[in-house]
Amino acid sequence: MKHPGITRRTKVAVRVPKSPRRGRAMPSALEWAEDMTGRCPRLTAVGGHSLLVENHTGIAVFTESRIVLNSRAGKVCVLGRSLSLGCARAGEVIIRGDIQRIELPCRGGDVPDEG
């Protein structure tokens, strides 16, 4: 007995929206592995007043206007005003203050001088 409104199930093709990053290469498995091993510093910014830095190996420079962190990939430099350390644990630190610029490690691992 057939009921009105009840139909057979049919396969429906679902269109997946195109990626806005189309044309960009996906990170290779080696890049993902490098991130998972803790070699790359991972930075998470919340506005311009708080920054979480993970996978660092120590603090090289600490002033109110400049904090330089060592990492296996090179040095991470945070520039700003009234910078302070909110919470420091092994391998991670929270930097608070008026963060104006972040310089990530370049291939040589050098950080430009403050200017």
C-alpha positions as CSV (number, residue, x, y, z in Angstrom):
1,M,0.0,0.0,0.0
2,K,1.5,3.3,-1.1
3,H,1.1,6.4,1.1
4,P,1.1,9.9,-0.5
5,G,4.2,11.9,0.4
6,I,6.4,8.9,0.9
7,T,8.8,8.3,-1.9
8,R,11.6,6.0,-2.7
9,R,15.0,7.0,-1.4
10,T,17.2,8.3,-4.1
11,K,20.9,9.2,-4.2
12,V,21.4,12.9,-4.1
13,A,24.6,14.5,-5.3
14,V,25.8,17.0,-2.8
15,R,27.9,19.9,-4.0
16,V,30.8,20.8,-1.9
17,P,31.5,24.5,-1.9
18,K,34.8,25.5,-3.5
19,S,37.6,26.3,-1.1
20,P,38.5,30.0,-0.9
21,R,42.1,28.9,-0.8
22,R,41.9,27.2,-4.1
23,G,45.1,27.5,-6.0
24,R,47.2,27.4,-2.8
25,A,49.2,24.3,-2.1
26,M,48.2,22.3,0.9
27,P,50.9,21.9,3.6
28,S,52.9,18.8,3.0
29,A,53.0,16.0,5.5
30,L,56.5,17.0,6.5
31,E,55.3,20.5,7.4
32,W,52.5,19.0,9.6
33,A,55.0,16.7,11.2
34,E,57.4,19.6,11.9
35,D,54.6,21.4,13.7
36,M,53.6,18.3,15.7
37,T,57.2,17.7,16.9
38,G,57.4,21.1,18.4
39,R,60.1,22.5,16.2
40,C,58.0,25.4,15.0
41,P,56.9,28.1,17.5
42,R,53.1,28.3,17.6
43,L,51.6,31.8,18.2
44,T,48.1,32.6,19.2
45,A,47.1,36.2,19.4
46,V,44.0,37.5,21.1
47,G,43.5,41.1,19.8
48,G,46.6,43.2,20.2
49,H,47.0,42.8,23.9
50,S,47.7,39.1,24.5
51,L,49.9,36.5,22.8
52,L,50.4,32.8,23.6
53,V,53.7,31.5,22.4
54,E,54.2,27.7,22.5
55,N,57.2,25.6,21.6
56,H,59.8,28.1,22.8
57,T,63.0,27.0,24.4
58,G,63.7,30.1,26.6
59,I,63.7,33.8,27.0
60,A,66.7,35.6,25.4
61,V,65.7,39.3,25.9
62,F,63.0,40.8,28.2
63,T,62.3,44.5,28.4
64,E,59.1,46.5,28.5
65,S,59.4,47.2,24.8
66,R,60.9,43.9,23.4
67,I,60.8,40.2,24.3
68,V,62.9,37.7,22.3
69,L,62.2,34.0,22.7
70,N,64.4,31.2,21.5
71,S,62.9,28.3,19.6
72,R,64.4,25.4,17.6
73,A,63.5,27.2,14.4
74,G,65.1,30.5,15.4
75,K,64.2,33.6,17.5
76,V,60.7,35.1,17.9
77,C,60.7,38.8,18.6
78,V,57.7,40.6,20.1
79,L,57.8,44.4,20.0
80,G,55.4,46.8,21.8
81,R,54.8,48.9,24.9
82,S,54.3,47.8,28.5
83,L,55.1,44.2,27.7
84,S,54.9,41.7,30.6
85,L,54.8,37.9,31.1
86,G,51.4,36.7,32.2
87,C,52.0,33.0,32.6
88,A,55.3,31.2,31.9
89,R,55.4,27.4,31.8
90,A,57.9,25.0,30.2
91,G,57.6,25.5,26.5
92,E,54.9,28.2,26.6
93,V,54.5,31.8,27.7
94,I,51.7,34.4,27.6
95,I,52.9,37.9,26.7
96,R,50.6,40.8,27.7
97,G,50.8,44.5,26.8
98,D,50.3,46.7,23.7
99,I,51.7,44.3,21.1
100,Q,52.7,46.3,18.0
101,R,54.8,43.8,15.9
102,I,55.8,40.2,15.9
103,E,58.9,39.0,14.0
104,L,59.1,35.3,13.3
105,P,62.2,33.3,12.6
106,C,63.7,33.8,9.2
107,R,65.9,31.1,7.5
108,G,69.1,32.4,9.2
109,G,67.4,32.6,12.6
110,D,68.4,36.2,12.9
111,V,66.2,38.9,14.5
112,P,66.6,42.4,13.1
113,D,67.8,45.0,15.7
114,E,65.2,47.2,17.3
115,G,65.0,50.4,15.3
